[in-house]
Amino acid sequence: MLEAILHGFILAFGLILPLGVQNVFVFNQGAVQPQFLRALPVIVTAAICDTLLISLAVLGVSVVVLEYYWLKTILLTSGCCFLIYMGFITWRSTPIVKEQNKNVTFTPKKQIAFAMSVSLLNPHAILDTIGVIGTSSLNYIGIEKVAFTVVCILVSWAWFVSLGIIGRITGKLDQSGRFLAILNKISASVMWGTAVYIGSILVK
């Protein structure tokens, strides 16, 4: 049991830690929203999507998706289009500063939609959960597999909440909005870079 718990914790943390579209988006919304509570839609949505992917990976259901070329093509194409669109929105978004009366922020609906797109339409996230977490879960059965899965899910929730909090702190410290403006550009660049990578996979 302890081995499964430690394995799940280390594996999930190692997979979620690198800078990616999902992490950048959650951090960005935590920073630009005027209150932490307003960033909850993106945090909760990202965590729920990860919970779904991890659960499907352990159950083996999502493996079926990767066996069919047309499903992979739809997934990759949709993900590429969403990332390009999100990149433009993020690049043009205006950071919140005290002097501004009109601010460009993501509404709860947009947060949810975009968080779902960078989670469920992100080939990297799917391959990580299926190829790594799903495969690793085959080492366990019964209660050990449940413990492994639950720990992976809890790490995901804790990570996204932490990202939102750190983002909110950063937003408060950056009263000029200059750092957040740079962050928006970095976020957009990461999204476009990922879209280009996905596009290269499609044309192969």
ChimeraX attribute file (.defattr): number of C-alpha atoms within 10 A of each C-alpha:
attribute: neighborCount
match mode: 1-to-1
recipient: residues
	/A:1	13
	/A:2	10
	/A:3	12
	/A:4	20
	/A:5	19
	/A:6	15
	/A:7	19
	/A:8	25
	/A:9	20
	/A:10	13
	/A:11	18
	/A:12	25
	/A:13	16
	/A:14	10
	/A:15	14
	/A:16	18
	/A:17	11
	/A:18	10
	/A:19	9
	/A:20	17
	/A:21	25
	/A:22	23
	/A:23	22
	/A:24	21
	/A:25	28
	/A:26	27
	/A:27	27
	/A:28	25
	/A:29	26
	/A:30	30
	/A:31	29
	/A:32	29
	/A:33	24
	/A:34	16
	/A:35	13
	/A:36	18
	/A:37	13
	/A:38	17
	/A:39	27
	/A:40	21
	/A:41	20
	/A:42	30
	/A:43	29
	/A:44	17
	/A:45	20
	/A:46	29
	/A:47	24
	/A:48	18
	/A:49	18
	/A:50	23
	/A:51	19
	/A:52	14
	/A:53	25
	/A:54	26
	/A:55	22
	/A:56	17
	/A:57	25
	/A:58	23
	/A:59	15
	/A:60	15
	/A:61	13
	/A:62	19
	/A:63	17
	/A:64	9
	/A:65	12
	/A:66	15
	/A:67	10
	/A:68	10
	/A:69	10
	/A:70	11
	/A:71	13
	/A:72	15
	/A:73	14
	/A:74	13
	/A:75	18
	/A:76	20
	/A:77	17
	/A:78	14
	/A:79	22
	/A:80	27
	/A:81	17
	/A:82	20
	/A:83	26
	/A:84	18
	/A:85	15
	/A:86	20
	/A:87	24
	/A:88	15
	/A:89	16
	/A:90	23
	/A:91	17
	/A:92	14
	/A:93	18
	/A:94	18
	/A:95	25
	/A:96	25
	/A:97	19
	/A:98	8
	/A:99	8
	/A:100	9
	/A:101	7
	/A:102	9
	/A:103	13
	/A:104	14
	/A:105	18
	/A:106	19
	/A:107	14
	/A:108	14
	/A:109	11
	/A:110	13
	/A:111	23
	/A:112	18
	/A:113	16
	/A:114	23
	/A:115	26
	/A:116	20
	/A:117	21
	/A:118	25
	/A:119	24
	/A:120	19
	/A:121	22
	/A:122	24
	/A:123	18
	/A:124	17
	/A:125	21
	/A:126	22
	/A:127	17
	/A:128	18
	/A:129	25
	/A:130	25
	/A:131	14
	/A:132	16
	/A:133	25
	/A:134	24
	/A:135	14
	/A:136	19
	/A:137	22
	/A:138	12
	/A:139	11
	/A:140	15
	/A:141	11
	/A:142	7
	/A:143	11
	/A:144	17
	/A:145	20
	/A:146	18
	/A:147	21
	/A:148	28
	/A:149	25
	/A:150	18
	/A:151	21
	/A:152	26
	/A:153	23
	/A:154	15
	/A:155	18
	/A:156	25
	/A:157	18
	/A:158	13
	/A:159	19
	/A:160	24
	/A:161	22
	/A:162	16
	/A:163	21
	/A:164	26
	/A:165	20
	/A:166	16
	/A:167	24
	/A:168	24
	/A:169	14
	/A:170	18
	/A:171	26
	/A:172	17
	/A:173	12
	/A:174	16
	/A:175	15
	/A:176	15
	/A:177	19
	/A:178	13
	/A:179	15
	/A:180	23
	/A:181	19
	/A:182	13
	/A:183	20
	/A:184	25
	/A:185	18
	/A:186	16
	/A:187	24
	/A:188	25
	/A:189	18
	/A:190	19
	/A:191	27
	/A:192	22
	/A:193	17
	/A:194	21
	/A:195	23
	/A:196	15
	/A:197	12
	/A:198	21
	/A:199	16
	/A:200	10
	/A:201	12
	/A:202	14
	/A:203	6
	/A:204	5
